[in-house]
Amino acid sequence: RPFKMESSDSTFIKLSGHFPERKLEPFIVKLKPRQKDVELVRHPGEEFFYILQGALIVRVEDEEYHLNEGETIHFPSTVPHMWENPLNQETIIISITTPAIF
């Protein structure tokens, strides 16, 4: 079932089940056209993104990564980061994060 988080315009679809000591949190994430984070964030764990459709700009500390369909990025989420959909169309990604939060 799609859901939204209070702090985001993105739509999330949870891909995992529930079991004790689960470490990963996989989602499909849909970003609206031209959607952009307003500030850098940091939190415990790691993030992995795979671009299913569209494009994504990911800023990790002082570096900016421009990703297209079929490309990936993996980074520690303890460093400041943010994302942006640079297109006039929806971007869809698979996002796998740690720790599991839902």
C-alpha positions in Angstrom: 0.0 0.0 0.0 1.4 3.4 -0.9 1.9 5.8 2.0 3.5 9.2 2.7 5.7 10.5 5.5 4.9 13.8 7.1 8.3 15.3 6.2 8.2 14.3 2.5 6.2 14.8 -0.7 7.4 11.4 -1.9 5.1 8.3 -2.1 6.5 5.1 -0.6 5.5 1.5 -1.2 7.0 -0.9 1.3 8.5 -4.1 -0.2 9.4 -6.1 2.9 7.7 -8.3 5.4 8.0 -8.3 9.1 10.2 -10.7 11.1 12.5 -10.4 14.1 15.8 -8.6 13.7 15.2 -7.5 10.2 18.0 -5.1 9.1 16.9 -3.8 5.6 14.0 -1.5 4.7 13.2 -1.8 0.9 10.8 0.6 -0.7 9.6 1.8 -4.1 9.7 5.6 -3.9 7.9 7.9 -6.3 9.1 11.5 -6.6 6.9 14.2 -8.1 8.2 16.2 -11.1 10.9 18.7 -9.9 10.6 17.5 -6.3 13.6 18.5 -4.3 14.6 18.1 -0.6 14.9 21.5 1.1 17.8 20.6 3.4 20.5 18.0 3.9 19.7 15.2 6.3 21.7 12.6 8.1 20.8 9.6 10.1 22.2 6.2 11.1 22.6 3.5 8.5 23.1 3.1 4.8 21.1 4.0 1.7 21.0 2.3 -1.7 19.0 3.7 -4.7 18.3 2.0 -8.0 16.6 4.3 -10.6 13.7 2.4 -12.2 12.3 5.4 -14.2 13.4 9.0 -14.7 16.5 10.6 -13.2 17.7 11.6 -9.8 20.3 14.0 -8.5 21.8 12.9 -5.1 24.0 15.2 -3.1 26.2 13.4 -0.6 28.3 15.9 1.4 29.9 18.1 -1.2 29.5 15.8 -4.2 26.6 15.7 -6.6 25.7 12.5 -8.5 23.4 12.6 -11.6 21.7 9.2 -12.0 19.6 7.9 -14.9 17.4 4.8 -15.3 19.4 1.6 -14.4 22.0 3.4 -12.4 22.6 3.1 -8.6 24.2 4.8 -5.7 25.1 3.4 -2.2 26.3 5.6 0.6 26.4 5.8 4.4 23.4 7.9 5.5 25.4 9.3 8.4 26.9 11.9 6.0 24.7 14.8 5.0 22.6 14.1 1.9 19.6 15.1 -0.2 17.9 14.2 -3.5 16.2 16.0 -6.4 14.1 14.9 -9.3 15.4 17.2 -12.1 12.7 16.2 -14.6 9.2 17.4 -15.5 8.0 13.8 -15.0 7.8 11.4 -12.1 10.9 9.5 -11.0 10.6 6.0 -9.5 13.4 4.4 -7.5 14.0 1.3 -5.4 15.4 2.5 -2.1 16.9 0.1 0.4 17.9 1.6 3.7 19.2 0.4 7.1 18.2 0.2 9.8 14.6 -1.1 9.3 12.3 1.7 10.6 8.7 0.4 9.8 
